[in-house]
Amino acid sequence: MVLKPADLLQGRYRVELPLGQGGMGAVYRALDTRLNVLVAIKEMFPQPDLEATLLAELRQQFQQEALVLARLQHPNLVRVTDFFEEGGNVIKLGPRHRFSVNTQPLDQVLGGAGFDARRPALFVWEGVTYYLPPQAVEQTLAFIRQHAPAGSVLCFDYMITIPEMGDRFGAKQARDAMRAIYSEEPLQFDLAEDQVAAFLAERGFALLDHATPETLQGRYLTLRDGLLAGQMLDLFRLVQAAVVG
């Protein structure tokens, strides 16, 4: 099940718009109609051809993550407030902190969330870049480079360019589906896979890890007998980079 704007979950949470999507799930902004507050919903929708045992493990991990985060309280951690299954998919949610990259300075937003520019930080920026205009991506990278000390780490994902898609597994179909379902959130940013290291270096970052679907399949989906437990959507890449001193 892929959630759509106006979908109502548990008779309470009304989906407003998508915030990001990856190969195994998606995040949405929603309204808790009972309390009249914004929440963020994270939905796990693994590929249908996964083996039952692996699917059960993924569901258990997803639930365990929710249980752990529900018990933790820290300004730099997302607090989980609910967890349920609907339409065959597992869903968890927590408070949604909304801000605009175009109108609200990141130093104010992050400062209010406990960010300390004197200490190395980990920035997790997943399911976002492809929905932003290039200028917003540049501004975010510039902010991290200017305000985070050397050694701080940035993790983000990006979408490959249209010419690179070719017949890659599910790439064109997934991109077309995202454009059709999330018409209010146009796809605006992508990167050429072979230009990522140079792109980061020009902006003051050192590439630490560049995970392709093949890399991730080798790390996490290869069984002991060498066979693959499943195939990953070949549209996104995961990047880990460090701020250079």
ABEGO torsion letter per residue (X at the ends): XBBBBGBBBGGABBBABBAEBBAAEBBBBBBBAAAGBBBBBBBBBBBAABBAAAAAAAAAAAAAAAAAAAABBBAABBBBABBBBBGGBBBBBBBBBBBBAAABBAAAAAAAAGBBAABBBBBBBBGAAAABBAAAAAAAAAAAAAABBBGBBBBBBBBBBAAAAEABBGAAAAAAAAAAABAABBBABBBBAAAAAAAAAAAGBBBABBBBAAAAAAAAABBAAGBBABBBBBABBBBBBBBBX
